[in-house]
Amino acid sequence: NWMAARQGNLRSDLLGDLGDLMPVCSNGASDSASFDEVLELLHLGGRSLPHAVLMMIPEAWQNNTEMTPQRRAFYNFHSSVMEPWDGPAAVCFTDGTQIGATLDRNGLRPGRYWVTDDGLVVFASEAGVLPIEPERIVQKGRLQPGRMLLVDLAEHRLINDDEIKSTLASAEPYGDWIAERLELSD
């Protein structure tokens, strides 16, 4: 409903005329399908895939006193652009070069990952979905609420959550943009 309400205000120099893309969310589609449609629009509109995902499923930032000011500004800025998506609890995504997964802020869906000595990355909701010898596992972990797991196939590496968010938060002067916007008093 939020996307339908803002469709008339959508503009993109990169995508040009958006008339053929309306409605952004197909009528009668599932929540997951609508999520996919909005994510695709944000990504094709010029944002990196991790950026678009973090706009839609931000970590719980409002009361996190340990978060850097840059990261807080990133989330604060985007909260004025888009509401958090209250849909799927676990989301996997790819653009063909990057493959990632994230959990919503509640993290009710389990997500475990393994990295093997030959570079295989396995992500699943259950442990032991593939028969991998324990001695081949060089890294393993559990995806936490609001965190992201990202594999870059071009760079042949796993990009950790802090690097993803620090890079995105420092890419633009989000804090300055927030300070410049009009604040309405009570």
Disulfide bonds with the S-S distance in Angstrom:
none
